Amino acid sequence: MFRNANRALKFRPGDGLTVVVRASLSLYEVRGEYQLYVEHIEPKGLGALQLAFEQLKARLAAEGLFEAARKRPIPKLPRRIGIVTSPSGAAIRDMLNVIERRFATVEIVIYPARVQGEGAAEEIVEGIRVLNARGDLDVLIVGRGGGSIEDLWAFNEEIVARAIAASKVPVVSAVGHETDVTIADFVADVRAPTPSAAAELVVAHKAELAQRVDDLASRLESALLHRVRAGRERLTYLARHLSLLSPVERIRRHRERVAVAAETLRGVIRTRLKLWGGELRALAARLQSLSPLAILGRGYSITRLLPDLRIVKDAAAVRPGQAVSILLHRGSLACRVEEASLPPEGG
């Protein structure tokens, strides 16, 4: 089997493996030997992709890439989330809808990558590398919607698995439907059954957080008041048992201090609640102002050069006649450049 044929194989042929081959037969007349020129090999009873999946899974497991000890926890309240996926698929829309519904002010950084077909694995790897290089992301989501094993194969490539394992940022895999399993799922820090579930995993619900703060404040107030009541009861008990010694003045002073302490504690609780509420509102407002969706909503747009989707920052990077894609707050435009105007020198 010559190189141009065997380099397309997904699995590794080995001794003892029963296969079905498509080949041409030739006779080497000098030695009287027959030869088969193999064009394609398929494992008998097991698809080539499934066999390749099992082979790579066993090899990476032996290296320890699936060990639970190397898995990292996902931050409870990430400030910035990186997503590597197709910008035009249903998966990204589902994730953005979930995140906006649960906590709209969280910042999202999307790396657009092909998620199936030739070159998809390389784009996914590059997306993981680029987002890691930013140094300001708290968690990465890598994935796509459902499909056949061929559609999902980019997430079974060894280079993708090793890129996920090498990521400095915790990675959530979100590939396909709940029944779909890929090599990326085993290597990632957390496996989500669907892209929507991944968004729910990494973003807490804003209302739930607010309720949690209220619950903690209530528990704190109850605990402090309980201690105050216990202190009062203790003083009453001492006063009753020490009445023969007449420590009237001493007990009176203790009661006064307890009353002052109780009022002080109530004041501290009220002040803390106001402070935390103000900080939460300020944080929410700041996150809203930094949201890329909010920026697009104010009339801005993002221009990307086709077909590689590089973001255009300088008119000099575009030539007349080139096709560009313009991302708006709602939808996108496919355009062709007629003229590129540059600012005057020194401008």
Secondary structure, 3 states (H helix, E strand, C coil): CCHHHHCCCCCCCCCCCCEEEEEEEEEECCCCEEEEEEEEEEECCCCHHHHHHHHHHHHHHHCCCCCHHHCCCCCCCCCEEEEEECCCCHHHHHHHHHHHHHHCCCEEEEEECCCCCCCHHHHHHHHHHHHHHHCCCCEEEEEECCCCCCCCHHHHCHHHHHHHHHCCCCEEEEECCCCCCCHHHHHCCEECCCHHHHHHHHCCCHHHHHHHHHHHHHHHHHHHHHHHHHHHHHHHHHHHHCHHHCCHHHHHHHHHHHHHHHHHHHHHHHHHHHHHHHHHHHHHHHHHHHCHHHHHHCCCCEEEECCCCEECCCHHHCCCCCEEEEECCCCEEEEECCCCCCCCCCC
